[in-house]
Amino acid sequence: MLNTFLLFLAAVYLLRGKGLLWTSCLIGGLAMAFSGQSFSIISAGHLGKFGMMPCAVLMLGLLDRAISRRSVLHYSLAGCVAAMGMFEQPDVMLLFYALGACYAFYKIWLERPAEGKVISLAKHSAGVLLAAVVFVAVALPTLMSTLGGRVEERGEVIKGSGMTPYDYSTCWSMPPEEVLEFIVPSFFGAQTSDQALPYWGRLGQGGPEDNNALKRLKSLRQHNVYLGIMQVVFALFAIGIGLWGITR
């Protein structure tokens, strides 16, 4: 409950930094905090995502202000918050790092000044460098654990499964057709253990050359992926505005 409330505040902070009215910020924050998939992951035990999401969204909000204000302080805070997110769910947080980097490059390009480009670039470079230093300083223990013990442990699991690394990884990849469930909840069933509405999609299966190890894991899913129609509409609207900003 606390993490959901913090996610709401982080989303409001991000949207307010974009200059939206408070009413719009509150509506967007509620839509983010109460997206369907956030609560469905409880049944799968992925509680780390609840602690990660406020950090991920706040990181984007801080990056937004850092670039708009050319603020080294906000860059360093973004690095600190990014590191805190890795404590909770390092694998998923890596995806938000990629998203944050793409967004930062896009915003820097969009708000490039007509004059004083060298000074502006120098400030951004200093900010990014400071954010990286703060991130490494805060996240170093988690980085060592993730890149050391966890990677080695995963390698042993893959060897014991009898699968190739590719098969082991992709059998848990979301099948493209199942993105329909972002807006149509439980179209392919709820979850494997639900007797009333069992999952019958392709997640947890092997490829065309399925093997005995994978046959025991057919159609294994512990939660649905419903996001919500309103959330998807907001996302498509944001993509449209972004594309318009690039081409104008």
Residue pairs with C-beta under 8 A, 6 or more apart in sequence:
3 50
3 51
3 53
3 54
4 33
4 34
4 38
4 50
5 33
6 54
7 32
7 33
7 38
7 50
7 53
7 54
7 57
8 29
8 30
8 32
8 33
9 29
9 54
10 53
10 54
10 55
10 57
10 58
10 61
11 25
11 28
11 29
11 32
11 33
11 57
12 25
12 26
12 28
12 29
13 58
13 61
14 57
14 58
14 60
14 61
14 64
15 24
15 25
15 28
15 29
16 22
16 25
17 61
17 64
17 65
17 68
18 64
20 28
28 234
31 228
31 230
31 231
31 234
32 57
32 231
34 228
35 227
35 228
35 231
36 185
36 224
36 226
36 227
36 228
37 223
37 224
37 225
37 226
37 227
38 49
38 50
38 53
40 223
40 224
40 225
40 226
41 47
41 49
41 223
42 223
43 191
43 222
43 223
44 222
44 223
45 222
46 89
46 223
48 88
48 89
49 88
49 89
49 92
50 88
51 85
51 87
51 88
51 89
52 85
52 88
52 89
52 92
52 93
52 96
55 81
55 82
55 84
55 85
55 88
55 93
56 85
56 93
56 96
58 81
59 78
59 81
59 82
59 85
59 96
59 100
60 96
60 99
60 100
60 103
62 74
62 75
62 77
62 78
62 81
63 74
63 75
63 78
63 100
63 103
63 104
63 107
64 103
64 107
65 71
65 74
66 72
66 73
66 74
66 75
66 77
66 78
66 127
66 131
67 104
67 107
67 108
67 111
67 124
68 107
68 111
70 120
70 123
70 124
70 127
71 127
72 123
72 126
72 127
72 130
74 127
75 126
75 127
75 128
75 130
75 131
76 127
76 130
76 131
76 134
78 100
78 131
79 130
79 131
79 132
79 133
79 134
79 135
79 138
80 134
80 135
80 138
82 93
82 96
82 97
82 100
82 131
82 135
82 139
83 134
83 135
83 136
83 137
83 138
83 139
83 142
84 138
85 93
85 96
86 93
86 139
86 142
86 143
86 146
87 139
87 142
90 142
90 146
91 146
104 128
106 242
106 246
108 124
110 245
110 246
112 120
113 120
136 143
157 168
158 165
158 168
161 168
161 213
162 211
162 212
162 213
163 171
163 206
163 211
163 213
163 214
167 206
167 207
167 211
167 214
170 207
171 204
171 205
171 206
171 207
171 214
171 217
172 203
172 204
173 203
174 203
174 225
175 201
175 202
175 203
178 187
178 188
178 201
178 202
178 203
178 225
180 187
181 187
181 188
181 224
181 225
181 226
182 225
182 226
182 227
182 232
183 226
183 227
183 228
183 229
183 232
184 226
185 224
185 226
186 197
186 224
186 226
188 199
188 200
188 201
189 197
189 198
189 199
189 200
189 201
189 221
190 196
190 197
190 198
190 199
190 224
191 198
191 199
191 221
191 222
191 223
191 224
192 198
192 199
192 204
192 219
192 220
192 221
192 222
193 222
198 219
199 219
199 220
199 221
200 219
201 219
201 221
202 219
203 219
203 220
203 221
204 217
204 218
204 219
204 220
204 221
205 214
205 217
205 218
205 219
206 214
206 215
